[in-house]
Amino acid sequence: MKNTLETRLGLFVALAAFAAFVIINTVGGFDRFRKGQEIHALFDTVQELKVGDRVKMAGVEIGRVEGIALTNNKVKVTMKLRPNAVVKTDSTAIIKFTGLMGQNFVAIDFGSLDAPQATGDTLLQSLEQPDFSAIMQKLDSVATGVENLTKSFSGDSLDNLLGPFTDFLRQNSEPLSETIANIRDASAQIASGEGTVGKLIYDDALHNTALNTVSNLQTTSDEIKLAIAEARKVVDGVNAGEGSLGKLVKDEKLYAETTASMTNLREILEKINQGQGTVGKLVNEPEFYKNAKLTLQKLDKATEGLEDQGPLSVIGILANGLF
């Protein structure tokens, strides 16, 4: 009897210790008894977050929720971090859940590398996660709308919707059958290589012709590229002052000589316009023009007189003139 009582007592103590371990781990584990700094964050709602829930960074647990309290129409969440946890002052906290039936936790990002480390008075920035219950309500509303839509499609409504279409098919069954038969014949001809489309698809000669055309186009494009390259070389040579055209464009001495020649030509033209020199008098003096006109008239009469005389008379006249 003594052994039985001791055995029961031992079992009771073991169960009590196990229950205490489970309770302590549920409300925050042994982290509540460890040293570590506290940080805070304000949320509009913490959803189903509880004291003792985990605080994670990149999926790694770095602490536990120490307290939840209302303050200034916000919810202040106090988090106790492990001693080796490093949280920056510009880190952001957000409440997440691990699944549809999972436990909520607080997720904290890394923050900036050059930001200082958070202390016990640090109030982290927070982001609001969409409420799962609100999402489920929206899904329920969508499902209700779909259900009402399916109920609206009764037998009578389907008949009213599809009635004109079925009547059209019934009244035009023969033309539609002929059209389908023609399409079938056309597709069969195309498959057998008949007609323009069939030859376009199956004729090897047409394929070879198209291939040769593409090859010719490629050859032409290569020749065009060569011509462009040659033209580029010519332009580069001109820019470098090579050749006659390059010297004409780039040679400063030739430019100066051309300018001087143009200046001399301008002076000559000005002198001609002013009536200086033989050409100027020829162009500008009216008397010289009249004398030249009279001379041409006399020469014209002399040629007319020679036409009336015979060859011998012309020779006699010339001889008399000479001797």
Buried (B, 14 or more C-beta within 10 A) or exposed (E): EEEEEEEEEEEEEEEEEEEEEEEBEEEBBEBBEEEBBBBBBBBEEBBEBEBBBBBBBEEEBBBBBBEBEEEEEBBBBBBBBBEEBEBBBBBBBBBBBEEEEEEBBBBBBBBEEEEEEBEEEBEBBBEEBEEEEEEEEEEEEEEEEEEEEEEEEEEEEEEEEEEEEEEEEEEEEEEEEEEEEEEEEBEEEBEEEEEEEBEEEBEEEEEEEEEEEEEEEEEEEEEEEEEEEEEEEBEEEBEEBBEEEBBEEBBEEEEEEEEEEEEEEEEBEEEBEEEEEEEBBEEBEEEEEEEEEEEEEEEEEEEEEEEEEEEEEEEEEEEEEEE
